[in-house]
Each structure stands twice: as C-alpha cells, then as structure tokens.
Amino acid sequence: MEGRPRVLFFGMQGSFSLPSLRAVLESGIEVCAVVIPADQVQSLGSDQLPLYRREPVHPVHSTLPVLNSSLESSIVQLAWQRKIPLWEVHRLSDPITVSTLTTYQPDVICVVCFSQRIPRAILEIAPLGCLNVHPSLLPANRGPVPLFWTFRLGHKQTGVTVHFMDEGMDSGDMLAQEVIPVAEGMSYAQLERECARIGGNLLCHTLWKLYRRSTISLSQDENKSSYHGFPEDEDFVVPVAEWDAAHIYNFICGVANWSGSVTLSIGSERIAVRKATSYSHHAMCDMPSESYCWQGEELWIRCKSGWVAVIQPITFQ
C-alpha cells in the first residue's frame, strides 16, 4: 500500500506521551493533529467551548535540529515546532468536537496517556481504528496508573501493550506486546521512561503494519484480567510484618518520590519514609524482639523476612 498513515494523536504533557509522538514523527507517519485534555483546574462555564485550537503565546523559533531542541519538552512544544494543529478538549463527546476532529480524516487514532474516556463517536472516526499504548502486560493490570500497582504488587516484570481501543477499560484486542524487567531499586520515573521508549517503538511498528493490512490481533483473556483504579491513601501504607524486605525496598524506591512518601505500619506505629537505602536477610538489631533499630543514620526495620533500611523517617502514631 502506497502513501503513509495519517494519525490523530491523543496525549498529555507528562513524560509518557512525548516519546511516542516523537517516534511516530521520526518514522515518517503523518500526524494531522494533536489532542490534549483541557486544564480541569479551570472552571467549566456553560458557555465554554468543547474544544479550542491552542496556539503558542510566542512563535517557536530554533536554529537547532528539532531532535536536539530544548523546546521539545512536551507534546505541546513538539506539535508547535512541527506546526501540527494542537487542540485542547473539554468535552470529547460534544458534536462540535467530533465534527472538528473528523475533518482531519485520520486513518488511525493513537492514544498515549489521556485523562478522558474516549467515546464511541471518536473511536469511529478513523477507519483503521483507535490504538492505545498501555504500560502493562494486558490483560493484567488494566487501569489508569498500572506502574504504581506493578510496584505495589511486587512484580518483577511489567511491559507495554499496543491494543485496539473499545468502550471498555483497556479491554480491546491486542496487536503488540513487549516484556520489561523491573530492576531492583528502580524508580517510578525510570520505569515510566523505559515503558514510554519501548511503547513508542511498538506503536510505530504496529501503525505501519496496520496501515499495510498485515497485523494479527489477539483477544484478551478475561479470565486472566485484573483492574486497579487510582491508589488511595491506604495503598501507600505497607504492613511490614506481611511483606518481605525486598518487596518493601522496591516499593519505597519505586513510588516514594512519585507520591511524596510511603508509610510503614509497624505494630501500633506508622513511619513515613521517602527513601530506602538497602535491605538484608541478616538480623540487623541486637535484640531479637526489636522491630527496628538505628545504625548510624539508617533505621533498620524488621520485615516478614529480612530487614530494610530507611533514612530520614518521620514517626507518628
């Protein structure tokens, strides 16, 4: 098939969307418009438009190559540099939104992190369908923040899945998937960057295969599916007597900076921590009955098995 696919790209200004948009552009795929969710902090008056064209406040100029430009810090800056129409959307299901986006006549819609549910009216705009890049090994770990649950559940690996979108939550047929190991001490940001990098490459490969009608899709096994929503306060609390030291260490390293802190529940006490330094399978306190003890600046805490060291804890009841 001659030509190249036309893509309508949905994303956000966080770190996950940018590598995919960059990879799509580098692979020669045409991005006809970029769509981002509107700032939900702003009040939505009854007279507010369902979407509006967002233009740069100052013209984007650079004498550097696009790939090396410091302006390429989000999909907004990249869209402006490449002179791609950028739309900020309040209401996706509004007929004005649907009509506006339909005029771009995309072959495919790509969604790479988007905070609004995509309605059927949008899903049906592109004849080749709507693709989503999801950072888990579907059908496991569906939902809005799968990487948090990767750390919470103590998984040693996760991955990225490119799948067709339907009206369910991450439930459409899968087109490509790649496993990503979760290294010890890995942070949320590090794992997200790796998922974003691999997800962008998978998306490009899948887009070209889809455009050339050479993809093979696989339906998800609902018997193996799992879903997790946004974490609540108690999801940042670790019952140390029920988790082993390696699990606690990797959970703190993974999400403490992302969330602010992790709370360790030790008997009747709760200790808020932001950093774990190491863990050990050997006893670290002189008294066998002790739940924790200080060694220099490190607080060593007894776990279900092993001990974990944290620094600068804040103790409270």
Backbone bond lengths (Angstrom), bond angles and torsions (degrees), N, CA, C in turn:
res aa  C-N    CA-C-N  psi(-1)  N-CA   C-N-CA  omega(-1)  CA-C   N-CA-C  phi
1 M - - - 1.464 - - 1.528 108.79 -
2 E 1.315 116.08 128.30 1.453 121.03 -177.97 1.525 110.78 -81.62
3 G 1.318 115.30 168.17 1.455 121.00 179.03 1.514 111.76 85.09
4 R 1.308 115.33 -162.01 1.454 121.45 -179.83 1.520 108.73 -145.77
5 P 1.346 117.13 154.51 1.463 119.11 -177.79 1.518 112.77 -69.62
6 R 1.327 114.81 145.16 1.465 122.04 172.08 1.523 107.86 -100.89
7 V 1.323 115.06 126.56 1.459 120.38 -172.97 1.522 110.55 -119.70
8 L 1.313 115.83 135.50 1.456 123.41 167.44 1.526 105.89 -99.98
9 F 1.340 117.05 116.78 1.464 121.85 -169.27 1.521 110.50 -104.97
10 F 1.346 116.69 121.47 1.461 123.23 175.69 1.531 108.72 -104.17
11 G 1.326 116.97 127.46 1.460 119.42 179.21 1.511 110.96 -160.06
12 M 1.328 114.73 -172.50 1.461 121.57 -179.83 1.521 109.40 -134.36
13 Q 1.342 116.27 171.56 1.456 120.52 -174.78 1.531 113.74 -82.54
14 G 1.321 118.32 1.10 1.454 120.72 175.80 1.523 111.42 -71.91
15 S 1.327 114.86 -176.92 1.469 120.17 -172.80 1.519 114.07 -78.33
16 F 1.326 118.52 -11.07 1.461 119.71 -174.55 1.532 112.73 -80.88
17 S 1.317 118.14 -35.27 1.470 120.95 -173.64 1.522 113.67 -76.89
18 L 1.329 117.25 -35.64 1.463 121.28 -171.84 1.529 113.80 -58.58
19 P 1.342 121.11 -47.57 1.474 118.87 -178.87 1.524 113.54 -59.52
20 S 1.327 117.29 -33.73 1.464 119.26 179.02 1.522 111.54 -70.54
21 L 1.334 117.26 -43.85 1.468 119.30 178.31 1.519 110.14 -62.95
22 R 1.320 117.16 -42.61 1.460 120.70 178.78 1.530 110.59 -61.62
23 A 1.337 116.84 -45.39 1.462 120.75 -178.57 1.523 111.45 -64.12
24 V 1.320 116.76 -39.85 1.468 120.22 178.75 1.527 110.60 -62.20
25 L 1.317 116.88 -44.69 1.463 119.93 179.70 1.524 111.62 -65.93
26 E 1.338 117.00 -40.23 1.461 120.38 -179.30 1.529 111.87 -66.48
27 S 1.327 116.57 -27.00 1.462 119.52 -177.19 1.528 112.92 -83.91
28 G 1.332 117.06 3.30 1.458 120.23 176.86 1.508 114.69 88.34
29 I 1.321 117.85 6.93 1.464 121.81 177.97 1.529 109.16 -80.44
30 E 1.304 117.18 139.60 1.462 121.94 -179.62 1.520 110.54 -84.94
31 V 1.310 116.51 123.20 1.463 121.34 173.67 1.520 107.10 -100.51
32 C 1.324 116.07 110.34 1.473 119.66 -173.92 1.526 111.99 -82.27
33 A 1.337 117.78 -23.72 1.466 121.11 175.93 1.519 108.44 -166.59
34 V 1.342 114.99 154.53 1.461 122.29 175.46 1.524 107.78 -116.04
35 V 1.322 116.20 136.68 1.461 122.38 -177.99 1.518 108.77 -121.17
36 I 1.333 116.92 128.52 1.456 121.80 176.18 1.529 108.96 -125.00
37 P 1.339 117.63 153.16 1.469 119.02 176.55 1.519 110.78 -71.84
38 A 1.319 115.78 145.32 1.460 120.07 178.40 1.517 110.31 -69.35
39 D 1.304 115.94 157.08 1.455 122.46 178.96 1.523 108.53 -65.95
40 Q 1.350 115.22 110.38 1.451 118.86 -175.48 1.527 112.32 -75.88
41 V 1.337 117.72 -8.25 1.465 120.20 176.72 1.523 110.14 -70.17
42 Q 1.332 115.24 -31.58 1.458 119.21 179.80 1.530 109.21 -71.60
43 S 1.290 116.79 140.85 1.465 120.50 179.45 1.516 110.00 -68.97
44 L 1.317 114.56 143.07 1.455 119.87 -179.21 1.525 108.74 -101.35
45 G 1.310 116.33 98.65 1.448 120.29 178.05 1.517 111.29 -75.27
46 S 1.305 116.38 161.10 1.465 120.10 -177.69 1.519 111.93 -64.93
47 D 1.342 116.56 -21.38 1.456 119.82 -178.63 1.522 112.10 -96.16
48 Q 1.324 116.94 7.37 1.459 120.09 -176.63 1.524 110.67 -74.60
49 L 1.328 116.38 137.44 1.451 120.63 179.39 1.515 110.54 -67.29
50 P 1.337 118.25 147.32 1.468 120.12 178.92 1.526 112.83 -68.37
51 L 1.332 116.68 -23.91 1.462 121.30 173.94 1.521 108.48 -157.24
52 Y 1.315 116.16 158.64 1.460 119.01 175.86 1.518 109.14 -149.13
53 R 1.332 114.68 152.42 1.465 122.38 179.60 1.518 108.56 -77.27
54 R 1.310 116.59 123.21 1.461 121.00 -178.27 1.521 109.51 -98.73
55 E 1.309 115.27 121.46 1.459 121.52 -179.18 1.526 109.60 -108.91
56 P 1.337 117.78 152.21 1.468 119.39 177.33 1.520 110.95 -65.49
57 V 1.341 115.58 140.25 1.468 120.27 177.58 1.515 109.99 -63.96
58 H 1.341 116.60 -40.62 1.454 122.52 176.24 1.523 107.66 -121.56
59 P 1.301 118.44 142.45 1.466 119.90 178.24 1.522 111.13 -55.91
60 V 1.336 115.31 139.65 1.463 120.66 179.72 1.518 108.94 -88.15
61 H 1.312 115.80 112.50 1.462 120.99 177.50 1.522 108.26 -124.28
62 S 1.306 116.43 143.44 1.460 120.39 175.76 1.508 108.98 -158.36
63 T 1.317 115.75 136.48 1.459 119.95 176.20 1.521 111.08 -91.10
64 L 1.358 116.67 -3.98 1.452 120.86 -179.84 1.516 110.37 -89.10
65 P 1.343 117.65 157.20 1.464 119.49 171.93 1.519 109.43 -59.21
66 V 1.339 116.60 148.56 1.462 120.92 -175.49 1.516 111.77 -57.73
67 L 1.329 117.62 -40.70 1.454 120.69 -174.32 1.517 112.06 -67.69
68 N 1.321 118.68 -20.41 1.453 121.34 -178.50 1.519 113.07 -105.42
69 S 1.310 116.91 3.66 1.454 119.64 -172.77 1.518 111.73 -78.67
70 S 1.334 116.47 136.87 1.455 120.74 177.30 1.523 111.32 -70.03
71 L 1.334 117.51 -14.72 1.456 120.51 178.00 1.524 111.56 -72.42
72 E 1.318 116.72 -15.97 1.457 120.50 -176.71 1.528 109.91 -85.12
73 S 1.339 115.73 59.53 1.454 120.78 -176.19 1.517 113.10 -100.66
74 S 1.318 118.53 -7.61 1.455 122.16 176.66 1.520 107.86 -158.03
75 I 1.314 115.42 170.42 1.468 118.17 179.60 1.523 111.03 -66.11
76 V 1.323 117.77 -24.03 1.470 120.38 177.17 1.521 110.02 -65.19
77 Q 1.321 117.33 -51.94 1.460 120.45 179.70 1.531 111.78 -63.34
78 L 1.337 116.94 -39.05 1.459 119.83 179.84 1.518 111.21 -66.02
79 A 1.326 116.89 -41.05 1.470 119.94 177.51 1.521 110.72 -62.56
80 W 1.327 117.31 -42.96 1.465 119.92 178.82 1.518 111.41 -64.79
81 Q 1.323 117.31 -40.52 1.465 119.47 179.40 1.524 111.50 -62.76
82 R 1.316 115.21 -40.51 1.470 119.15 -178.30 1.530 112.78 -86.53
83 K 1.344 115.54 3.59 1.474 121.51 179.61 1.535 111.60 58.05
84 I 1.326 114.76 41.71 1.466 121.79 176.64 1.527 107.92 -94.87
85 P 1.322 118.43 130.91 1.473 119.30 177.72 1.529 111.63 -55.35
86 L 1.333 115.24 134.34 1.462 121.20 -177.65 1.526 109.00 -120.17
87 W 1.334 115.75 122.49 1.454 121.41 -177.85 1.520 110.45 -115.91
88 E 1.316 116.06 132.77 1.462 122.13 175.01 1.525 107.42 -104.89
89 V 1.335 115.81 124.99 1.464 120.69 -168.33 1.526 111.47 -113.92
90 H 1.323 115.40 130.33 1.460 121.89 171.99 1.520 111.49 -94.62
91 R 1.338 116.30 -44.03 1.467 120.20 -175.43 1.533 109.09 -132.44
92 L 1.331 115.12 105.12 1.461 120.06 -176.61 1.520 112.81 -68.56
93 S 1.333 116.88 -33.32 1.462 119.55 -174.68 1.528 113.22 -83.73
94 D 1.311 117.68 -5.97 1.459 120.85 -179.94 1.528 109.74 -63.32
95 P 1.331 118.91 136.76 1.472 121.01 179.92 1.525 114.02 -55.27
96 I 1.336 117.16 -32.08 1.468 119.46 178.34 1.527 109.97 -66.11
97 T 1.331 117.21 -42.23 1.469 121.12 177.54 1.521 110.19 -61.82
98 V 1.315 116.43 -48.95 1.473 120.65 -178.56 1.518 110.50 -60.67
99 S 1.323 117.07 -44.74 1.467 120.92 -179.09 1.528 111.20 -64.48
100 T 1.337 116.35 -43.20 1.472 120.51 -178.87 1.520 111.29 -62.01
101 L 1.323 117.12 -46.83 1.459 120.73 -177.79 1.522 112.01 -72.28
102 T 1.323 116.90 -29.41 1.474 120.53 178.19 1.520 111.40 -64.35
103 T 1.336 116.91 -31.49 1.473 119.74 -177.02 1.532 112.35 -63.25
104 Y 1.338 117.85 -19.29 1.462 119.96 179.30 1.524 112.44 -77.58
105 Q 1.318 117.39 -12.37 1.459 123.05 177.13 1.540 112.04 48.12
106 P 1.322 117.37 56.70 1.467 119.30 179.18 1.526 111.31 -73.40
107 D 1.319 116.04 149.71 1.459 120.22 170.65 1.524 110.32 -77.67
108 V 1.339 115.11 -36.90 1.466 121.94 -175.29 1.526 108.87 -140.66
109 I 1.314 115.85 145.97 1.464 121.71 167.81 1.520 107.66 -104.50
110 C 1.334 116.47 136.01 1.465 121.68 176.72 1.521 108.73 -118.44
111 V 1.313 116.10 130.78 1.465 122.29 178.60 1.519 108.14 -118.42
112 V 1.325 116.40 120.75 1.465 121.30 -179.89 1.527 107.49 -131.51
113 C 1.316 116.41 83.33 1.467 124.65 -177.33 1.532 109.75 74.39
114 F 1.316 115.41 105.70 1.460 120.51 -179.07 1.521 107.47 -149.22
115 S 1.327 116.49 133.54 1.465 120.77 -170.24 1.520 114.45 -86.24
116 Q 1.321 118.30 -3.09 1.453 121.07 178.95 1.532 110.05 -112.66
117 R 1.329 115.98 145.66 1.460 119.68 174.41 1.532 108.88 -67.38
118 I 1.323 116.44 138.88 1.462 121.10 -179.03 1.528 108.42 -90.12
119 P 1.342 118.63 114.56 1.469 120.63 -177.05 1.525 111.96 -75.13
120 R 1.315 114.88 163.39 1.469 120.28 -178.69 1.528 111.60 -57.23
121 A 1.321 117.30 -37.50 1.473 119.97 -177.77 1.518 111.03 -59.59
122 I 1.322 117.91 -33.05 1.466 121.30 177.32 1.523 110.27 -80.64
123 L 1.323 116.71 -41.86 1.466 120.73 -179.70 1.528 111.97 -56.70
124 E 1.313 116.28 -29.77 1.463 120.68 -174.91 1.529 113.31 -89.96
125 I 1.319 118.50 0.28 1.466 120.76 -178.92 1.525 111.58 -65.54
126 A 1.323 116.93 -43.01 1.471 121.19 -172.65 1.525 110.78 -96.07
127 P 1.334 118.39 128.29 1.477 121.03 -176.55 1.526 113.72 -63.89
128 L 1.336 117.88 -28.03 1.469 119.16 -179.38 1.531 112.52 -91.85
129 G 1.319 117.04 -0.01 1.444 119.90 174.38 1.512 114.01 103.21
130 C 1.318 114.10 -174.63 1.465 122.53 -177.37 1.523 108.08 -123.09
131 L 1.338 116.53 124.54 1.460 122.50 -178.31 1.517 110.34 -104.63
132 N 1.321 115.93 144.28 1.459 122.07 176.35 1.523 109.20 -124.72
133 V 1.340 116.06 141.60 1.460 122.02 174.14 1.526 107.13 -104.21
134 H 1.331 115.85 113.91 1.471 120.76 -174.33 1.519 110.34 -119.01
135 P 1.355 118.70 126.80 1.464 120.74 -176.18 1.531 114.17 -83.92
136 S 1.328 115.18 64.06 1.466 121.45 169.55 1.517 107.99 -159.16
137 L 1.311 115.32 170.26 1.463 120.71 175.65 1.521 107.90 -91.57
138 L 1.339 115.39 81.99 1.458 119.68 179.57 1.534 109.91 -56.49
139 P 1.344 115.10 147.76 1.473 128.79 12.76 1.529 114.96 -85.52
140 A 1.326 117.86 4.53 1.465 119.91 177.94 1.520 110.47 -77.05
141 N 1.318 115.14 147.69 1.464 121.70 170.39 1.527 113.14 63.72
142 R 1.307 115.93 46.09 1.462 119.72 170.15 1.532 109.37 -70.25
143 G 1.324 115.76 159.10 1.453 118.98 175.88 1.517 113.46 123.98
144 P 1.346 117.21 179.12 1.466 121.44 -168.37 1.523 116.08 -76.78
145 V 1.348 119.28 -27.40 1.470 120.48 -177.40 1.532 109.78 -134.60
146 P 1.326 117.93 65.18 1.474 120.11 -175.28 1.519 114.32 -62.07
147 L 1.330 118.48 -27.45 1.460 119.08 -177.84 1.537 111.50 -68.45
148 F 1.319 117.48 -33.31 1.466 118.70 174.39 1.521 110.04 -58.78
149 W 1.317 116.20 -44.78 1.460 119.73 -176.01 1.523 111.22 -73.82
150 T 1.315 117.98 -24.48 1.460 120.37 171.67 1.524 110.10 -58.24
151 F 1.338 116.63 -45.54 1.462 120.81 178.36 1.536 111.36 -72.94
152 R 1.304 117.05 -42.05 1.468 120.58 -178.04 1.530 111.29 -60.91
153 L 1.312 116.57 -40.91 1.456 120.93 -177.70 1.523 113.18 -84.98
154 G 1.326 116.68 -4.84 1.453 120.46 177.01 1.512 114.56 72.38
155 H 1.316 117.69 30.37 1.460 121.08 -179.11 1.528 111.10 -71.06
156 K 1.298 116.32 139.38 1.467 121.84 178.79 1.526 112.13 -85.85
157 Q 1.310 116.37 -13.30 1.461 120.03 177.25 1.520 109.56 -148.71
158 T 1.309 114.86 155.26 1.450 122.15 172.06 1.526 105.80 -137.15
159 G 1.311 117.69 -146.84 1.451 119.48 179.53 1.507 111.51 173.26
160 V 1.309 115.16 -171.04 1.460 122.17 177.79 1.526 108.11 -130.17
161 T 1.325 115.75 138.17 1.460 121.74 178.20 1.515 109.49 -125.01
162 V 1.322 116.95 132.24 1.466 122.31 169.66 1.517 106.53 -102.46
163 H 1.319 116.20 123.70 1.471 119.09 -175.69 1.530 110.30 -142.26
164 F 1.317 115.06 158.45 1.458 120.39 171.96 1.522 108.79 -67.72
165 M 1.307 116.64 142.85 1.456 121.13 175.32 1.518 109.57 -91.73
166 D 1.331 114.57 138.55 1.455 121.07 167.67 1.523 106.50 -126.15
167 E 1.315 117.55 -165.69 1.467 119.43 -176.70 1.522 112.51 -82.44
168 G 1.323 117.70 -2.66 1.450 121.15 174.51 1.516 110.85 -83.02
169 M 1.324 115.95 -177.69 1.461 121.57 -179.31 1.528 109.45 -97.75
170 D 1.332 116.25 100.85 1.469 122.07 177.64 1.525 111.76 57.77
171 S 1.329 116.78 37.92 1.464 120.46 -171.64 1.522 114.58 -112.29
172 G 1.339 118.25 -0.24 1.453 120.86 -176.20 1.525 113.56 -73.86
173 D 1.330 115.67 166.71 1.468 121.48 -178.53 1.525 111.01 -58.65
174 M 1.337 115.48 141.91 1.462 122.07 -176.38 1.530 110.83 -91.15
175 L 1.340 115.05 143.26 1.460 122.06 -179.33 1.525 113.00 -115.27
176 A 1.336 117.38 -30.07 1.464 121.16 -179.58 1.519 108.37 -158.07
177 Q 1.335 114.43 150.34 1.464 119.59 -178.61 1.527 109.70 -155.46
178 E 1.331 116.31 141.72 1.461 120.56 177.76 1.524 110.01 -140.11
179 V 1.327 115.80 135.81 1.456 122.25 -179.22 1.525 109.96 -81.07
180 I 1.345 116.72 141.40 1.459 123.00 177.62 1.525 108.08 -129.30
181 P 1.333 118.60 121.58 1.465 120.01 177.57 1.526 111.05 -71.38
182 V 1.329 115.91 147.67 1.458 121.80 175.71 1.526 106.91 -103.06
183 A 1.314 116.47 105.16 1.462 121.26 -176.37 1.525 110.70 -72.61
184 E 1.325 116.58 152.34 1.457 120.56 176.97 1.525 110.34 -60.49
185 G 1.315 116.21 135.54 1.457 121.67 178.31 1.511 114.50 76.63
186 M 1.312 117.90 8.25 1.466 121.80 -177.70 1.527 109.87 -70.58
187 S 1.319 116.24 137.94 1.463 120.34 177.84 1.518 110.63 -87.73
188 Y 1.324 114.53 163.14 1.463 120.75 176.14 1.534 110.28 -56.69
189 A 1.335 115.87 -45.15 1.464 120.55 -178.03 1.524 111.23 -62.77
190 Q 1.324 117.53 -40.77 1.463 120.51 178.90 1.521 111.50 -64.49
191 L 1.325 116.39 -44.67 1.461 119.60 -179.76 1.526 110.91 -67.28
192 E 1.319 116.76 -38.82 1.465 120.13 178.18 1.526 111.05 -63.17
193 R 1.338 116.93 -41.97 1.463 119.68 178.69 1.525 111.49 -62.20
194 E 1.324 116.53 -41.41 1.457 119.53 179.88 1.527 110.93 -66.89
195 C 1.322 117.11 -42.06 1.463 120.60 176.55 1.529 110.73 -62.76
196 A 1.327 116.92 -40.09 1.463 120.70 -179.93 1.520 111.34 -65.56
197 R 1.329 116.31 -42.27 1.474 120.35 -179.89 1.530 110.73 -63.32
198 I 1.315 116.44 -50.18 1.462 120.40 -178.71 1.523 110.16 -68.32
199 G 1.336 116.44 -37.77 1.462 119.44 178.79 1.513 113.01 -62.05
200 G 1.331 117.02 -38.57 1.463 119.96 177.50 1.514 112.25 -63.45
201 N 1.329 116.38 -42.53 1.472 119.84 178.62 1.532 111.35 -65.38
202 L 1.349 116.13 -42.93 1.461 119.92 178.65 1.524 111.11 -62.33
203 L 1.339 115.71 -40.66 1.458 119.96 -178.63 1.528 110.71 -62.00
204 C 1.329 117.75 -46.66 1.467 120.98 -179.61 1.528 111.19 -60.83
205 H 1.318 116.00 -47.45 1.460 120.71 179.67 1.525 110.55 -58.75
206 T 1.346 115.89 -42.69 1.464 120.50 -178.67 1.523 111.20 -69.07
207 L 1.327 117.03 -39.68 1.467 120.29 -179.76 1.523 111.81 -59.67
208 W 1.324 116.25 -46.44 1.462 119.04 -179.84 1.534 111.41 -65.37
209 K 1.322 117.24 -40.22 1.466 119.70 178.22 1.524 110.88 -65.20
210 L 1.331 116.66 -40.47 1.461 120.75 178.87 1.519 110.78 -64.31
211 Y 1.313 116.43 -42.41 1.463 121.26 -180.00 1.522 111.31 -63.92
212 R 1.337 116.21 -34.12 1.472 121.07 179.35 1.523 113.26 -91.06
213 R 1.325 115.37 9.20 1.476 122.48 176.77 1.522 111.74 59.13
214 S 1.336 117.15 41.00 1.469 119.65 -178.33 1.530 112.42 -123.23
215 T 1.327 117.08 18.84 1.461 119.80 179.86 1.528 111.11 -86.21
216 I 1.305 114.84 155.45 1.458 122.39 171.77 1.523 107.16 -124.68
217 S 1.314 117.05 123.36 1.462 120.80 -178.34 1.524 110.35 -102.91
218 L 1.323 114.47 155.24 1.461 121.36 -178.47 1.519 108.04 -131.75
219 S 1.322 116.60 125.64 1.458 119.55 179.23 1.528 110.05 -70.99
220 Q 1.313 116.45 149.81 1.456 121.51 -179.65 1.529 110.52 -80.09
221 D 1.322 115.33 141.82 1.457 121.95 178.66 1.525 109.00 -85.49
222 E 1.327 116.20 106.19 1.458 120.01 -176.51 1.529 112.62 -63.86
223 N 1.323 117.44 -23.82 1.459 120.33 178.33 1.531 111.97 -68.49
224 K 1.342 116.47 -19.07 1.457 121.09 -179.80 1.525 112.31 -107.91
225 S 1.320 116.56 8.35 1.462 119.72 -174.76 1.529 111.51 -83.52
226 S 1.325 114.64 153.40 1.464 121.48 172.83 1.514 108.28 -146.28
227 Y 1.327 115.57 150.97 1.465 120.91 -178.78 1.527 108.89 -134.50
228 H 1.335 116.02 139.29 1.464 122.57 174.41 1.520 108.37 -134.69
229 G 1.323 116.10 135.65 1.453 120.94 177.74 1.518 111.93 -88.30
230 F 1.324 116.34 -162.01 1.461 120.51 176.45 1.530 109.11 -67.00
231 P 1.330 118.25 137.90 1.468 120.07 -179.65 1.524 111.44 -65.59
232 E 1.326 115.40 143.72 1.454 122.45 174.27 1.526 109.04 -100.48
233 D 1.313 116.46 175.30 1.468 120.57 -175.24 1.528 111.96 -54.79
234 E 1.323 117.37 -41.93 1.463 120.51 -176.74 1.530 112.31 -69.34
235 D 1.320 117.30 -17.88 1.462 119.75 178.17 1.531 111.82 -73.71
236 F 1.337 116.66 -11.46 1.465 120.98 175.53 1.533 111.23 -97.79
237 V 1.331 116.45 5.09 1.456 121.76 178.27 1.525 109.14 -98.65
238 V 1.338 116.46 130.98 1.468 122.42 -178.21 1.525 109.12 -111.44
239 P 1.341 118.41 118.62 1.467 120.56 172.38 1.527 109.12 -78.41
240 V 1.314 118.07 97.31 1.462 121.15 -169.06 1.524 112.78 -61.78
241 A 1.338 118.06 -26.05 1.458 120.24 -179.94 1.528 111.96 -74.06
242 E 1.344 117.09 -9.90 1.463 120.58 -176.86 1.528 112.90 -110.91
243 W 1.324 117.84 -10.22 1.467 122.07 -178.81 1.519 109.25 -115.16
244 D 1.348 115.97 147.55 1.459 118.17 174.20 1.530 110.20 -81.54
245 A 1.335 115.19 166.03 1.463 120.67 -172.04 1.525 113.03 -62.60
246 A 1.337 117.17 -40.53 1.464 120.03 -178.77 1.526 110.99 -63.53
247 H 1.331 116.66 -39.89 1.465 121.34 179.08 1.530 110.24 -62.83
248 I 1.335 116.39 -46.47 1.466 120.10 -179.86 1.528 110.55 -63.92
249 Y 1.321 116.88 -44.88 1.468 121.22 179.53 1.526 110.97 -57.02
250 N 1.331 116.64 -48.19 1.466 119.88 -177.27 1.524 112.25 -70.88
251 F 1.329 117.59 -31.13 1.463 119.89 176.86 1.530 110.56 -67.22
252 I 1.333 116.68 -44.83 1.466 119.56 178.67 1.527 110.55 -63.56
253 C 1.338 116.97 -47.63 1.472 120.20 179.18 1.528 110.33 -60.47
254 G 1.325 116.89 -35.08 1.452 120.32 -175.26 1.508 114.00 -74.09
255 V 1.341 117.88 -46.99 1.463 118.79 -167.52 1.525 115.31 -118.09
256 A 1.346 118.94 -8.38 1.468 118.48 -175.28 1.516 112.20 -60.39
257 N 1.320 118.38 -48.69 1.466 120.32 178.97 1.517 112.00 -68.71
258 W 1.322 116.52 -30.24 1.465 121.41 179.47 1.524 110.95 -68.24
259 S 1.351 116.35 -37.40 1.462 120.39 -173.80 1.518 113.60 -103.71
260 G 1.317 117.92 -18.49 1.453 121.37 -173.17 1.509 111.01 114.12
261 S 1.329 117.94 -53.14 1.459 120.92 177.31 1.516 109.73 -164.76
262 V 1.327 114.74 164.69 1.454 123.41 172.73 1.516 106.69 -118.42
263 T 1.318 117.08 141.22 1.456 121.52 -179.81 1.523 110.09 -104.93
264 L 1.329 115.91 125.21 1.456 121.59 176.89 1.518 108.56 -97.46
265 S 1.328 116.33 124.19 1.457 122.23 179.15 1.524 108.63 -94.92
266 I 1.344 115.96 112.71 1.464 122.70 -176.03 1.520 107.86 -122.07
267 G 1.301 116.88 96.27 1.454 119.67 -175.56 1.514 110.24 61.31
268 S 1.342 116.40 -123.07 1.468 120.83 179.24 1.518 112.78 -88.79
269 E 1.317 116.84 -4.28 1.466 121.07 -178.10 1.518 111.90 -100.22
270 R 1.325 114.87 154.12 1.463 121.59 172.76 1.523 108.22 -128.23
271 I 1.334 115.50 132.75 1.456 121.21 -177.78 1.521 108.92 -122.80
272 A 1.328 116.21 119.55 1.462 121.20 177.66 1.523 108.96 -86.37
273 V 1.316 117.25 128.59 1.467 121.58 -178.66 1.522 109.98 -131.91
274 R 1.326 114.94 152.38 1.456 121.20 177.87 1.528 112.53 -118.47
275 K 1.341 116.65 -10.16 1.456 118.20 -177.34 1.519 110.71 -151.46
276 A 1.327 116.53 131.89 1.455 123.86 170.71 1.523 107.89 -109.03
277 T 1.325 116.98 137.52 1.466 120.07 -175.10 1.518 113.12 -102.01
278 S 1.337 117.46 -31.67 1.466 120.01 -178.04 1.522 109.28 -171.70
279 Y 1.328 115.95 176.95 1.464 120.39 172.13 1.518 108.02 -145.50
280 S 1.334 115.76 162.47 1.460 120.89 -176.27 1.524 109.68 -146.49
281 H 1.324 115.55 150.15 1.467 120.85 175.36 1.523 111.16 -93.23
282 H 1.329 117.41 0.21 1.457 121.87 -179.92 1.530 109.69 -100.43
283 A 1.331 116.19 151.73 1.462 121.15 177.20 1.529 109.79 -63.05
284 M 1.316 116.55 131.98 1.459 120.61 -175.19 1.530 112.99 -110.36
285 C 1.332 117.79 -7.36 1.461 121.49 178.85 1.526 109.64 -114.71
286 D 1.325 116.52 148.68 1.456 121.41 -177.36 1.522 112.46 -68.76
287 M 1.325 115.95 -36.11 1.471 120.32 -178.41 1.526 109.50 -93.45
288 P 1.344 118.13 122.83 1.471 120.54 -177.72 1.523 114.03 -59.56
289 S 1.340 116.86 -25.25 1.462 119.85 -176.58 1.527 113.36 -86.39
290 E 1.304 117.18 -8.16 1.465 120.16 -176.54 1.533 111.65 -70.54
291 S 1.332 115.62 137.90 1.474 121.02 177.27 1.522 111.42 -85.80
292 Y 1.324 116.69 -26.54 1.459 121.07 177.67 1.520 109.34 -159.86
293 C 1.319 115.22 160.39 1.466 120.64 177.89 1.521 108.82 -158.35
294 W 1.327 115.55 157.94 1.461 121.93 179.43 1.524 110.24 -91.68
295 Q 1.323 115.15 139.48 1.456 122.53 167.76 1.526 106.97 -134.14
296 G 1.337 114.96 99.72 1.456 118.85 -172.82 1.516 110.21 65.41
297 E 1.332 117.56 -127.98 1.462 121.70 -179.81 1.523 112.23 -91.09
298 E 1.309 117.07 -0.72 1.461 120.90 -178.11 1.527 110.89 -98.34
299 L 1.324 115.25 137.15 1.454 121.92 172.50 1.524 107.87 -101.64
300 W 1.341 116.35 115.83 1.461 121.00 -179.62 1.530 108.95 -95.02
301 I 1.333 115.97 129.19 1.457 122.07 -173.46 1.527 109.31 -120.14
302 R 1.340 115.02 130.77 1.459 120.33 178.09 1.530 110.23 -72.06
303 C 1.318 116.67 134.41 1.459 122.71 179.44 1.533 109.60 -114.43
304 K 1.294 117.55 -177.79 1.467 120.65 175.71 1.517 110.16 -53.52
305 S 1.319 115.71 -43.77 1.459 121.70 170.24 1.518 107.47 -141.46
306 G 1.327 116.32 128.07 1.447 121.16 -179.49 1.518 113.14 86.23
307 W 1.339 114.26 -177.76 1.459 123.10 -177.73 1.524 109.13 -131.80
308 V 1.341 116.52 145.38 1.452 121.41 178.08 1.519 109.08 -122.04
309 A 1.342 116.12 140.44 1.461 121.83 -179.19 1.518 110.41 -104.45
310 V 1.354 115.33 132.12 1.461 121.02 177.17 1.522 108.11 -127.88
311 I 1.331 116.53 161.10 1.463 121.06 177.55 1.520 109.86 -127.73
312 Q 1.324 115.44 154.47 1.459 124.47 178.57 1.532 112.48 51.97
313 P 1.353 116.69 49.99 1.461 118.47 178.48 1.521 111.84 -76.67
314 I 1.332 115.30 159.09 1.454 122.19 174.71 1.523 106.69 -121.08
315 T 1.331 117.50 115.01 1.463 121.25 -175.10 1.530 110.08 -95.07
316 F 1.332 115.64 137.54 1.442 120.62 175.28 1.528 108.61 -154.67
317 Q 1.333 115.83 160.11 1.462 120.17 -178.90 1.519 110.62 -81.51
